[in-house]
Amino acid sequence: MSGPQTRDLPEVTDTEMFGEELAQELSSGDLVILDGPLGAGKTALARGIGRGLHVAGPVSSPTFIIAREHRPTSAGRPAMIHVDAYRLGGLEELDALDLDTDLADAVVVVEWGEGVAERLAERHLLIRLVRDPDTDVRHASWEWVNHR
């Protein structure tokens, strides 16, 4: 298996379009973990994934509600569960969200999820985002990680 793929994302719209492209490869049961510092583009990427999955409602940061479900707008499409793991106190709080049940019918996208959410599925798509402070360009690297 080859290493992570990479892409430069000069504008927020590039990050959203990248999310739309990724969404074409996602289906119910997929876990997507977004990692990166504040301002790296995690929510913009989640917004693009939601748009690519054709889910209802605006996708915004779930910081204060921890998890938000976005229903599909057409039959046969998966829902999207958007989670912010930043404020979770640990694995017990993650378990309380019952996300492993939601995985059967949805794509679960977890911001700040690295080191916390991997155990929800046998594999996950890990996307790391960083922002170059000098150019304000975001850089993404991504790869599927298997847990077996």
Rosetta constraint file for C-alpha pairs under 8 A:
AtomPair CA 3 CA 143 HARMONIC 7.17 0.50
AtomPair CA 4 CA 141 HARMONIC 5.86 0.50
AtomPair CA 4 CA 142 HARMONIC 5.19 0.50
AtomPair CA 4 CA 143 HARMONIC 4.87 0.50
AtomPair CA 5 CA 141 HARMONIC 5.39 0.50
AtomPair CA 5 CA 142 HARMONIC 5.39 0.50
AtomPair CA 5 CA 143 HARMONIC 6.48 0.50
AtomPair CA 6 CA 139 HARMONIC 7.23 0.50
AtomPair CA 6 CA 140 HARMONIC 5.47 0.50
AtomPair CA 6 CA 141 HARMONIC 4.25 0.50
AtomPair CA 6 CA 142 HARMONIC 6.53 0.50
AtomPair CA 7 CA 139 HARMONIC 5.87 0.50
AtomPair CA 7 CA 140 HARMONIC 5.24 0.50
AtomPair CA 7 CA 141 HARMONIC 6.54 0.50
AtomPair CA 8 CA 137 HARMONIC 6.95 0.50
AtomPair CA 8 CA 138 HARMONIC 5.98 0.50
AtomPair CA 8 CA 139 HARMONIC 4.54 0.50
AtomPair CA 8 CA 140 HARMONIC 6.31 0.50
AtomPair CA 9 CA 14 HARMONIC 5.29 0.50
AtomPair CA 9 CA 15 HARMONIC 5.61 0.50
AtomPair CA 9 CA 137 HARMONIC 5.96 0.50
AtomPair CA 9 CA 138 HARMONIC 4.91 0.50
AtomPair CA 9 CA 139 HARMONIC 5.76 0.50
AtomPair CA 9 CA 140 HARMONIC 7.26 0.50
AtomPair CA 10 CA 14 HARMONIC 6.50 0.50
AtomPair CA 10 CA 15 HARMONIC 7.96 0.50
AtomPair CA 10 CA 136 HARMONIC 7.30 0.50
AtomPair CA 10 CA 137 HARMONIC 4.46 0.50
AtomPair CA 10 CA 138 HARMONIC 5.99 0.50
AtomPair CA 11 CA 15 HARMONIC 6.68 0.50
AtomPair CA 11 CA 137 HARMONIC 6.93 0.50
AtomPair CA 11 CA 138 HARMONIC 7.73 0.50
AtomPair CA 12 CA 16 HARMONIC 6.34 0.50
AtomPair CA 12 CA 41 HARMONIC 7.34 0.50
AtomPair CA 12 CA 44 HARMONIC 6.69 0.50
AtomPair CA 13 CA 17 HARMONIC 6.06 0.50
AtomPair CA 14 CA 18 HARMONIC 6.06 0.50
AtomPair CA 15 CA 19 HARMONIC 6.34 0.50
AtomPair CA 15 CA 41 HARMONIC 6.97 0.50
AtomPair CA 15 CA 44 HARMONIC 6.22 0.50
AtomPair CA 15 CA 45 HARMONIC 5.43 0.50
AtomPair CA 15 CA 48 HARMONIC 7.24 0.50
AtomPair CA 16 CA 20 HARMONIC 6.37 0.50
AtomPair CA 16 CA 44 HARMONIC 5.52 0.50
AtomPair CA 16 CA 45 HARMONIC 5.07 0.50
AtomPair CA 16 CA 46 HARMONIC 7.59 0.50
AtomPair CA 16 CA 47 HARMONIC 6.30 0.50
AtomPair CA 16 CA 48 HARMONIC 4.00 0.50
AtomPair CA 16 CA 49 HARMONIC 7.34 0.50
AtomPair CA 17 CA 21 HARMONIC 6.30 0.50
AtomPair CA 17 CA 48 HARMONIC 5.86 0.50
AtomPair CA 18 CA 22 HARMONIC 6.25 0.50
AtomPair CA 18 CA 45 HARMONIC 7.07 0.50
AtomPair CA 18 CA 48 HARMONIC 6.89 0.50
AtomPair CA 19 CA 23 HARMONIC 6.13 0.50
AtomPair CA 19 CA 45 HARMONIC 4.96 0.50
AtomPair CA 19 CA 46 HARMONIC 6.53 0.50
AtomPair CA 19 CA 47 HARMONIC 7.23 0.50
AtomPair CA 19 CA 48 HARMONIC 4.17 0.50
AtomPair CA 19 CA 49 HARMONIC 4.30 0.50
AtomPair CA 19 CA 50 HARMONIC 7.83 0.50
AtomPair CA 19 CA 52 HARMONIC 6.99 0.50
AtomPair CA 20 CA 24 HARMONIC 6.83 0.50
AtomPair CA 20 CA 48 HARMONIC 4.72 0.50
AtomPair CA 20 CA 49 HARMONIC 4.87 0.50
AtomPair CA 20 CA 50 HARMONIC 7.37 0.50
AtomPair CA 20 CA 51 HARMONIC 6.10 0.50
AtomPair CA 20 CA 52 HARMONIC 4.05 0.50
AtomPair CA 20 CA 53 HARMONIC 7.45 0.50
AtomPair CA 21 CA 25 HARMONIC 7.55 0.50
AtomPair CA 21 CA 49 HARMONIC 7.65 0.50
AtomPair CA 21 CA 52 HARMONIC 6.83 0.50
AtomPair CA 22 CA 26 HARMONIC 6.85 0.50
AtomPair CA 22 CA 49 HARMONIC 6.66 0.50
AtomPair CA 22 CA 52 HARMONIC 7.75 0.50
AtomPair CA 23 CA 48 HARMONIC 7.93 0.50
AtomPair CA 23 CA 49 HARMONIC 5.03 0.50
AtomPair CA 23 CA 50 HARMONIC 7.51 0.50
AtomPair CA 23 CA 52 HARMONIC 5.06 0.50
AtomPair CA 23 CA 53 HARMONIC 5.69 0.50
AtomPair CA 24 CA 52 HARMONIC 6.51 0.50
AtomPair CA 24 CA 53 HARMONIC 7.20 0.50
AtomPair CA 26 CA 30 HARMONIC 6.31 0.50
AtomPair CA 26 CA 107 HARMONIC 7.13 0.50
AtomPair CA 27 CA 77 HARMONIC 7.96 0.50
AtomPair CA 27 CA 78 HARMONIC 6.40 0.50
AtomPair CA 27 CA 106 HARMONIC 7.32 0.50
AtomPair CA 27 CA 107 HARMONIC 6.25 0.50
AtomPair CA 28 CA 78 HARMONIC 5.33 0.50
AtomPair CA 28 CA 79 HARMONIC 7.63 0.50
AtomPair CA 28 CA 103 HARMONIC 6.49 0.50
AtomPair CA 28 CA 104 HARMONIC 5.98 0.50
AtomPair CA 28 CA 105 HARMONIC 5.09 0.50
AtomPair CA 28 CA 106 HARMONIC 4.49 0.50
AtomPair CA 28 CA 107 HARMONIC 5.15 0.50
AtomPair CA 29 CA 103 HARMONIC 4.47 0.50
AtomPair CA 29 CA 104 HARMONIC 4.95 0.50
AtomPair CA 29 CA 105 HARMONIC 6.43 0.50
AtomPair CA 29 CA 106 HARMONIC 5.89 0.50
AtomPair CA 29 CA 107 HARMONIC 5.79 0.50
AtomPair CA 29 CA 108 HARMONIC 7.60 0.50
AtomPair CA 29 CA 121 HARMONIC 7.95 0.50
AtomPair CA 30 CA 103 HARMONIC 6.78 0.50
AtomPair CA 30 CA 106 HARMONIC 7.35 0.50
AtomPair CA 30 CA 107 HARMONIC 5.03 0.50
AtomPair CA 30 CA 108 HARMONIC 6.44 0.50
AtomPair CA 30 CA 121 HARMONIC 7.75 0.50
AtomPair CA 30 CA 123 HARMONIC 7.87 0.50
AtomPair CA 30 CA 124 HARMONIC 6.61 0.50
AtomPair CA 30 CA 125 HARMONIC 7.77 0.50
AtomPair CA 31 CA 103 HARMONIC 7.41 0.50
AtomPair CA 31 CA 107 HARMONIC 6.00 0.50
AtomPair CA 31 CA 108 HARMONIC 4.94 0.50
AtomPair CA 31 CA 109 HARMONIC 6.12 0.50
AtomPair CA 31 CA 110 HARMONIC 7.76 0.50
AtomPair CA 31 CA 120 HARMONIC 7.69 0.50
AtomPair CA 31 CA 121 HARMONIC 6.69 0.50
AtomPair CA 31 CA 123 HARMONIC 7.30 0.50
AtomPair CA 31 CA 124 HARMONIC 4.86 0.50
AtomPair CA 31 CA 125 HARMONIC 6.28 0.50
AtomPair CA 32 CA 107 HARMONIC 7.47 0.50
AtomPair CA 32 CA 108 HARMONIC 6.10 0.50
AtomPair CA 32 CA 109 HARMONIC 4.68 0.50
AtomPair CA 32 CA 110 HARMONIC 6.20 0.50
AtomPair CA 32 CA 124 HARMONIC 5.65 0.50
AtomPair CA 32 CA 125 HARMONIC 4.70 0.50
AtomPair CA 32 CA 126 HARMONIC 6.07 0.50
AtomPair CA 32 CA 127 HARMONIC 7.43 0.50
AtomPair CA 33 CA 109 HARMONIC 5.94 0.50
AtomPair CA 33 CA 110 HARMONIC 4.91 0.50
AtomPair CA 33 CA 111 HARMONIC 6.17 0.50
AtomPair CA 33 CA 112 HARMONIC 7.32 0.50
AtomPair CA 33 CA 113 HARMONIC 5.43 0.50
AtomPair CA 33 CA 114 HARMONIC 6.29 0.50
AtomPair CA 33 CA 117 HARMONIC 7.45 0.50
AtomPair CA 33 CA 118 HARMONIC 7.78 0.50
AtomPair CA 33 CA 124 HARMONIC 6.94 0.50
AtomPair CA 33 CA 125 HARMONIC 6.11 0.50
AtomPair CA 33 CA 126 HARMONIC 4.93 0.50
AtomPair CA 33 CA 127 HARMONIC 6.13 0.50
AtomPair CA 34 CA 42 HARMONIC 6.05 0.50
AtomPair CA 34 CA 109 HARMONIC 7.26 0.50
AtomPair CA 34 CA 110 HARMONIC 5.96 0.50
AtomPair CA 34 CA 111 HARMONIC 4.75 0.50
AtomPair CA 34 CA 112 HARMONIC 6.05 0.50
AtomPair CA 34 CA 113 HARMONIC 6.38 0.50
AtomPair CA 34 CA 114 HARMONIC 7.26 0.50
AtomPair CA 34 CA 126 HARMONIC 6.26 0.50
AtomPair CA 34 CA 127 HARMONIC 5.01 0.50
AtomPair CA 34 CA 128 HARMONIC 6.03 0.50
AtomPair CA 34 CA 129 HARMONIC 7.45 0.50
AtomPair CA 35 CA 42 HARMONIC 7.16 0.50
AtomPair CA 35 CA 111 HARMONIC 6.29 0.50
AtomPair CA 35 CA 112 HARMONIC 5.22 0.50
AtomPair CA 35 CA 113 HARMONIC 6.60 0.50
AtomPair CA 35 CA 114 HARMONIC 6.18 0.50
AtomPair CA 35 CA 126 HARMONIC 7.56 0.50
AtomPair CA 35 CA 127 HARMONIC 6.18 0.50
AtomPair CA 35 CA 128 HARMONIC 4.74 0.50
AtomPair CA 35 CA 129 HARMONIC 6.12 0.50
AtomPair CA 36 CA 40 HARMONIC 5.78 0.50
AtomPair CA 36 CA 41 HARMONIC 7.96 0.50
AtomPair CA 36 CA 42 HARMONIC 7.11 0.50
AtomPair CA 36 CA 112 HARMONIC 7.12 0.50
AtomPair CA 36 CA 128 HARMONIC 5.69 0.50
AtomPair CA 36 CA 129 HARMONIC 4.87 0.50
AtomPair CA 36 CA 130 HARMONIC 5.74 0.50
AtomPair CA 37 CA 129 HARMONIC 7.67 0.50
AtomPair CA 37 CA 130 HARMONIC 6.81 0.50
AtomPair CA 39 CA 131 HARMONIC 7.28 0.50
AtomPair CA 40 CA 129 HARMONIC 5.59 0.50
AtomPair CA 40 CA 130 HARMONIC 5.12 0.50
AtomPair CA 40 CA 131 HARMONIC 5.13 0.50
AtomPair CA 40 CA 138 HARMONIC 6.43 0.50
AtomPair CA 41 CA 45 HARMONIC 6.07 0.50
AtomPair CA 41 CA 129 HARMONIC 6.79 0.50
AtomPair CA 41 CA 130 HARMONIC 7.96 0.50
AtomPair CA 41 CA 138 HARMONIC 7.32 0.50
AtomPair CA 42 CA 46 HARMONIC 6.21 0.50
AtomPair CA 42 CA 111 HARMONIC 6.43 0.50
AtomPair CA 42 CA 129 HARMONIC 7.10 0.50
AtomPair CA 43 CA 47 HARMONIC 6.03 0.50
AtomPair CA 43 CA 59 HARMONIC 7.85 0.50
AtomPair CA 43 CA 60 HARMONIC 6.48 0.50
AtomPair CA 43 CA 61 HARMONIC 5.80 0.50
AtomPair CA 43 CA 111 HARMONIC 7.58 0.50
AtomPair CA 44 CA 48 HARMONIC 6.33 0.50
AtomPair CA 45 CA 49 HARMONIC 6.25 0.50
AtomPair CA 46 CA 50 HARMONIC 6.13 0.50
AtomPair CA 46 CA 59 HARMONIC 7.08 0.50
AtomPair CA 46 CA 82 HARMONIC 7.55 0.50
AtomPair CA 46 CA 109 HARMONIC 6.99 0.50
AtomPair CA 47 CA 51 HARMONIC 6.23 0.50
AtomPair CA 47 CA 58 HARMONIC 7.63 0.50
AtomPair CA 47 CA 59 HARMONIC 5.00 0.50
AtomPair CA 47 CA 60 HARMONIC 6.83 0.50
AtomPair CA 48 CA 52 HARMONIC 6.08 0.50
AtomPair CA 49 CA 53 HARMONIC 6.11 0.50
AtomPair CA 50 CA 54 HARMONIC 6.09 0.50
AtomPair CA 50 CA 55 HARMONIC 5.56 0.50
AtomPair CA 50 CA 59 HARMONIC 6.69 0.50
AtomPair CA 50 CA 70 HARMONIC 7.90 0.50
AtomPair CA 50 CA 80 HARMONIC 6.75 0.50
AtomPair CA 51 CA 55 HARMONIC 6.31 0.50
AtomPair CA 53 CA 72 HARMONIC 7.38 0.50
AtomPair CA 53 CA 77 HARMONIC 7.12 0.50
AtomPair CA 53 CA 78 HARMONIC 7.15 0.50
AtomPair CA 53 CA 79 HARMONIC 7.77 0.50
AtomPair CA 53 CA 80 HARMONIC 7.73 0.50
AtomPair CA 54 CA 72 HARMONIC 6.08 0.50
AtomPair CA 54 CA 73 HARMONIC 5.93 0.50
AtomPair CA 54 CA 74 HARMONIC 7.67 0.50
AtomPair CA 54 CA 77 HARMONIC 7.76 0.50
AtomPair CA 55 CA 70 HARMONIC 5.61 0.50
AtomPair CA 55 CA 71 HARMONIC 5.41 0.50
AtomPair CA 55 CA 72 HARMONIC 4.24 0.50
AtomPair CA 55 CA 73 HARMONIC 5.35 0.50
AtomPair CA 55 CA 79 HARMONIC 6.44 0.50
AtomPair CA 55 CA 80 HARMONIC 6.91 0.50
AtomPair CA 56 CA 70 HARMONIC 5.59 0.50
AtomPair CA 56 CA 71 HARMONIC 5.51 0.50
AtomPair CA 56 CA 72 HARMONIC 5.94 0.50
AtomPair CA 56 CA 73 HARMONIC 5.66 0.50
AtomPair CA 57 CA 70 HARMONIC 6.49 0.50
AtomPair CA 59 CA 70 HARMONIC 7.84 0.50
AtomPair CA 61 CA 84 HARMONIC 7.43 0.50
AtomPair CA 62 CA 66 HARMONIC 5.27 0.50
AtomPair CA 62 CA 67 HARMONIC 5.78 0.50
AtomPair CA 62 CA 68 HARMONIC 6.34 0.50
AtomPair CA 62 CA 82 HARMONIC 6.92 0.50
AtomPair CA 62 CA 83 HARMONIC 6.23 0.50
AtomPair CA 62 CA 84 HARMONIC 5.65 0.50
AtomPair CA 63 CA 67 HARMONIC 7.99 0.50
AtomPair CA 63 CA 84 HARMONIC 5.54 0.50
AtomPair CA 63 CA 86 HARMONIC 7.62 0.50
AtomPair CA 63 CA 87 HARMONIC 7.47 0.50
AtomPair CA 66 CA 83 HARMONIC 5.59 0.50
AtomPair CA 66 CA 84 HARMONIC 5.08 0.50
AtomPair CA 66 CA 85 HARMONIC 6.83 0.50
AtomPair CA 66 CA 87 HARMONIC 7.40 0.50
AtomPair CA 66 CA 88 HARMONIC 7.84 0.50
AtomPair CA 67 CA 81 HARMONIC 6.75 0.50
AtomPair CA 67 CA 82 HARMONIC 5.54 0.50
AtomPair CA 67 CA 83 HARMONIC 4.22 0.50
AtomPair CA 67 CA 84 HARMONIC 6.34 0.50
AtomPair CA 67 CA 97 HARMONIC 7.93 0.50
AtomPair CA 68 CA 81 HARMONIC 5.75 0.50
AtomPair CA 68 CA 82 HARMONIC 5.26 0.50
AtomPair CA 68 CA 83 HARMONIC 6.50 0.50
AtomPair CA 69 CA 79 HARMONIC 7.14 0.50
AtomPair CA 69 CA 80 HARMONIC 5.90 0.50
AtomPair CA 69 CA 81 HARMONIC 4.47 0.50
AtomPair CA 69 CA 82 HARMONIC 6.33 0.50
AtomPair CA 70 CA 79 HARMONIC 5.71 0.50
AtomPair CA 70 CA 80 HARMONIC 5.10 0.50
AtomPair CA 70 CA 81 HARMONIC 6.20 0.50
AtomPair CA 70 CA 82 HARMONIC 7.70 0.50
AtomPair CA 71 CA 78 HARMONIC 7.62 0.50
AtomPair CA 71 CA 79 HARMONIC 4.63 0.50
AtomPair CA 71 CA 80 HARMONIC 6.59 0.50
AtomPair CA 72 CA 77 HARMONIC 5.73 0.50
AtomPair CA 72 CA 78 HARMONIC 5.89 0.50
AtomPair CA 72 CA 79 HARMONIC 4.86 0.50
AtomPair CA 72 CA 80 HARMONIC 7.56 0.50
AtomPair CA 73 CA 77 HARMONIC 7.60 0.50
AtomPair CA 78 CA 105 HARMONIC 5.96 0.50
AtomPair CA 78 CA 106 HARMONIC 4.83 0.50
AtomPair CA 78 CA 107 HARMONIC 6.44 0.50
AtomPair CA 79 CA 105 HARMONIC 6.59 0.50
AtomPair CA 79 CA 106 HARMONIC 4.48 0.50
AtomPair CA 79 CA 107 HARMONIC 6.27 0.50
AtomPair CA 80 CA 106 HARMONIC 5.23 0.50
AtomPair CA 80 CA 107 HARMONIC 4.84 0.50
AtomPair CA 80 CA 108 HARMONIC 5.76 0.50
AtomPair CA 80 CA 109 HARMONIC 7.14 0.50
AtomPair CA 81 CA 102 HARMONIC 7.67 0.50
AtomPair CA 81 CA 106 HARMONIC 6.57 0.50
AtomPair CA 81 CA 107 HARMONIC 6.27 0.50
AtomPair CA 81 CA 108 HARMONIC 4.68 0.50
AtomPair CA 81 CA 109 HARMONIC 6.09 0.50
AtomPair CA 82 CA 108 HARMONIC 6.12 0.50
AtomPair CA 82 CA 109 HARMONIC 4.93 0.50
AtomPair CA 82 CA 110 HARMONIC 6.01 0.50
AtomPair CA 82 CA 111 HARMONIC 7.77 0.50
AtomPair CA 83 CA 108 HARMONIC 7.51 0.50
AtomPair CA 83 CA 109 HARMONIC 6.13 0.50
AtomPair CA 83 CA 110 HARMONIC 4.62 0.50
AtomPair CA 83 CA 111 HARMONIC 6.06 0.50
AtomPair CA 84 CA 88 HARMONIC 7.96 0.50
AtomPair CA 84 CA 110 HARMONIC 5.85 0.50
AtomPair CA 84 CA 111 HARMONIC 4.87 0.50
AtomPair CA 84 CA 112 HARMONIC 6.34 0.50
AtomPair CA 84 CA 113 HARMONIC 7.55 0.50
AtomPair CA 85 CA 94 HARMONIC 7.77 0.50
AtomPair CA 85 CA 110 HARMONIC 6.60 0.50
AtomPair CA 85 CA 111 HARMONIC 6.01 0.50
AtomPair CA 85 CA 112 HARMONIC 5.24 0.50
AtomPair CA 85 CA 113 HARMONIC 5.57 0.50
AtomPair CA 85 CA 116 HARMONIC 7.78 0.50
AtomPair CA 86 CA 111 HARMONIC 7.36 0.50
AtomPair CA 86 CA 112 HARMONIC 5.41 0.50
AtomPair CA 86 CA 113 HARMONIC 7.61 0.50
AtomPair CA 88 CA 93 HARMONIC 5.96 0.50
AtomPair CA 88 CA 94 HARMONIC 6.76 0.50
AtomPair CA 89 CA 93 HARMONIC 6.17 0.50
AtomPair CA 90 CA 94 HARMONIC 6.58 0.50
AtomPair CA 90 CA 116 HARMONIC 7.41 0.50
AtomPair CA 91 CA 95 HARMONIC 6.05 0.50
AtomPair CA 91 CA 116 HARMONIC 6.63 0.50
AtomPair CA 92 CA 96 HARMONIC 6.25 0.50
AtomPair CA 93 CA 97 HARMONIC 6.75 0.50
AtomPair CA 94 CA 98 HARMONIC 7.30 0.50
AtomPair CA 94 CA 99 HARMONIC 7.64 0.50
AtomPair CA 94 CA 116 HARMONIC 7.93 0.50
AtomPair CA 94 CA 117 HARMONIC 7.58 0.50
AtomPair CA 95 CA 99 HARMONIC 7.15 0.50
AtomPair CA 98 CA 102 HARMONIC 6.96 0.50
AtomPair CA 99 CA 103 HARMONIC 6.28 0.50
AtomPair CA 99 CA 108 HARMONIC 7.68 0.50
AtomPair CA 99 CA 120 HARMONIC 7.24 0.50
AtomPair CA 100 CA 104 HARMONIC 7.55 0.50
AtomPair CA 100 CA 120 HARMONIC 5.43 0.50
AtomPair CA 100 CA 121 HARMONIC 7.29 0.50
AtomPair CA 102 CA 106 HARMONIC 5.98 0.50
AtomPair CA 102 CA 108 HARMONIC 7.65 0.50
AtomPair CA 103 CA 107 HARMONIC 6.28 0.50
AtomPair CA 103 CA 108 HARMONIC 6.33 0.50
AtomPair CA 110 CA 117 HARMONIC 7.41 0.50
AtomPair CA 113 CA 117 HARMONIC 5.18 0.50
AtomPair CA 113 CA 118 HARMONIC 7.50 0.50
AtomPair CA 114 CA 118 HARMONIC 6.83 0.50
AtomPair CA 114 CA 126 HARMONIC 7.86 0.50
AtomPair CA 118 CA 123 HARMONIC 7.52 0.50
AtomPair CA 118 CA 124 HARMONIC 6.75 0.50
AtomPair CA 122 CA 146 HARMONIC 6.16 0.50
AtomPair CA 122 CA 147 HARMONIC 5.35 0.50
AtomPair CA 122 CA 148 HARMONIC 7.04 0.50
AtomPair CA 123 CA 144 HARMONIC 6.81 0.50
AtomPair CA 123 CA 145 HARMONIC 5.41 0.50
AtomPair CA 123 CA 146 HARMONIC 4.28 0.50
AtomPair CA 123 CA 147 HARMONIC 5.68 0.50
AtomPair CA 124 CA 144 HARMONIC 5.61 0.50
AtomPair CA 124 CA 145 HARMONIC 5.41 0.50
AtomPair CA 124 CA 146 HARMONIC 6.76 0.50
AtomPair CA 125 CA 142 HARMONIC 6.90 0.50
AtomPair CA 125 CA 143 HARMONIC 5.71 0.50
AtomPair CA 125 CA 144 HARMONIC 4.37 0.50
AtomPair CA 125 CA 145 HARMONIC 6.21 0.50
AtomPair CA 126 CA 142 HARMONIC 5.50 0.50
AtomPair CA 126 CA 143 HARMONIC 5.61 0.50
AtomPair CA 126 CA 144 HARMONIC 6.17 0.50
AtomPair CA 126 CA 145 HARMONIC 6.86 0.50
AtomPair CA 127 CA 140 HARMONIC 6.69 0.50
AtomPair CA 127 CA 141 HARMONIC 5.72 0.50
AtomPair CA 127 CA 142 HARMONIC 4.32 0.50
AtomPair CA 127 CA 143 HARMONIC 6.81 0.50
AtomPair CA 128 CA 140 HARMONIC 5.62 0.50
AtomPair CA 128 CA 141 HARMONIC 5.30 0.50
AtomPair CA 128 CA 142 HARMONIC 6.30 0.50
AtomPair CA 129 CA 138 HARMONIC 6.64 0.50
AtomPair CA 129 CA 139 HARMONIC 5.63 0.50
AtomPair CA 129 CA 140 HARMONIC 4.62 0.50
AtomPair CA 129 CA 141 HARMONIC 6.70 0.50
AtomPair CA 130 CA 138 HARMONIC 5.50 0.50
AtomPair CA 130 CA 139 HARMONIC 5.32 0.50
AtomPair CA 130 CA 140 HARMONIC 6.70 0.50
AtomPair CA 131 CA 136 HARMONIC 5.89 0.50
AtomPair CA 131 CA 137 HARMONIC 5.65 0.50
AtomPair CA 131 CA 138 HARMONIC 4.20 0.50
AtomPair CA 131 CA 139 HARMONIC 6.25 0.50
AtomPair CA 132 CA 136 HARMONIC 5.13 0.50
AtomPair CA 132 CA 137 HARMONIC 5.43 0.50
AtomPair CA 132 CA 138 HARMONIC 6.18 0.50
AtomPair CA 132 CA 139 HARMONIC 7.71 0.50
AtomPair CA 133 CA 137 HARMONIC 7.75 0.50
